[in-house]
Amino acid sequence: MTQAPEIPEATRRRHDREIVALAVPAFGALVAEPLFVMADSAIVGHLGTAQLAGLGVASALLTTAVSVFVFLAYATTAAVARRVGAGDRPGAIRQGMDGIWLALLLGIAVIAVVLPLAPGIVDLFGASTTAAPYATTYLRISSLGIPAMLMVLAATGVLRGLQDTRTPLYVAVGGFIANAVLNGGLVYGAGLGIAGSAWGTVIAQCAMASVYLTVVVRGARRHGASLRPDAAGIRASAQAGLPLLVRTLSLRAILMIATAVAARLGDADIAAHQITLSLWSLLAFALDAIAIAGQAIIGRYLGAADTEGARAACRRMVQWGIATGVVLGLLVVAARPLFLPLFTSDPVVKDAALPALLMVALSQPICGIVFVLDGVLMGAGDGPYLAGAMLVTLAVFAPAALLVPALGGGLTALWAAMTLMMTVRMATLWWRSRSGRWLVTGATR
């Protein structure tokens, strides 16, 4: 970030209040999302091993699809926040509706692909002959809820841009409860088996989308914003989201390469890698909550043409990211003896995971900076730079990771490569934040 005078205490406290008010509910909503899959797994698991295996394949495919389209939330948050900062709330809601219409169109396109190709997709992911029919059934039914899932992403972005992260928290918690109740009733009460689990998830997702749409439509009517689809606006939303899609796909490629390399190291190493990766992902929720606050706050400041406010907010959020990373790292070190027995009793797996978890702990302050600056630049609408930076990171990580087994390295070396990856991301994001080129003001970028 460019040099600036020390932030006054009153300003720092104001930033802290804003960050906490947005980040804490965002964290709750983020944690609630994976509980959907956990609830489904707990209920379906009692039907049998084949059913649970089928659910595992199908849910992995659905989770991947949703993560690919997460740009619907990110791009919408930034665009709506800019309009809010510029004092154009009707325009902000109109911008959000463009994102929701785009989500609906993308969801319909996904259904058109998944329904006929579901058996082939399941086979491609290596499902066994006993699990494949269950995976196909779950995937086909659940795909009907993808438009609702994507609309939830876009509508979440709308509310975040409007500086509201509490409503998404309430909707996520309500959706989780409804999903669990529906799954139990349809799987066992109605005797539908794994199909009941899929239908329960579809109904819960549609209910969540309905709640979001009700909130957005009420806001649109209150401010006189049009609800009709606008081709130019939908096209603009797609163009803003495309660089973030490239960024997300690059990140997914990094995680897939890491898992593939771990698999080549042996069964104990891949098992330890999955444990380590699950913890790394859990820690990411805490840091991502600050990033979400950054998207909303930075977008609003730049929409209001307040570059000094944006700089000050950025610096304060980086401080939050570093402090949170340090705390999380210390917690990982302290909790390792308690954490590992939850996942395995195999001493070989534990021995492989322990030093890898130390690498995770050491990298958390770096992760804190990365997540925060990622959110800041997303809030600034700096998607093309983020896409390019992530491609550079992928280009550095891929050979480093692939060299691990070639040089006789183990899981700790692989997680050292993961730390290198995060360090490269930090360097590219820090350079951009220092340059000030992201400080583009106005209601639109």
Secondary structure, 3 states (H helix, E strand, C coil): CCCCCCCCHHHHHHHHHHHHHHHHHHHHHHHHHHHHHHHHHHHHCCCCHHHHHHHHHHHHHHHHHHHHCCHHHHHHHHHHHHHHHCCCHHHHHHHHHHHHHHHHHHHHHHHHHHHHHHHHHHHHCCCCCCCHHHHHHHHHHHHCCHHHHHHHHHHHHHHHHCCCCHHHHHHHHHHHHHHHHHHHHHHHHCCCCHHHHHHHHHHHHHHHHHHHHHHHHHHHHHHCCCCCCCHHHHHHHHHHHHHHHHHHHHHHHHHHHHHHHHHHHCHHHHHHHHHHHHHHHHHHHHHHHHHHHHHHHHHHHHHCCCHHHHHHHHHHHHHHHHHHHHHHHHHHHHHHHHHHHHCCCCHHHHHHHHHHHHHHHHHHHHHHHHHHHHHHHHHCCCHHHHHHHHHHHHHHHHHHHHHHHHCCCCHHHHHHHHHHHHHHHHHHHHHHHHHCCCCCCCCCC
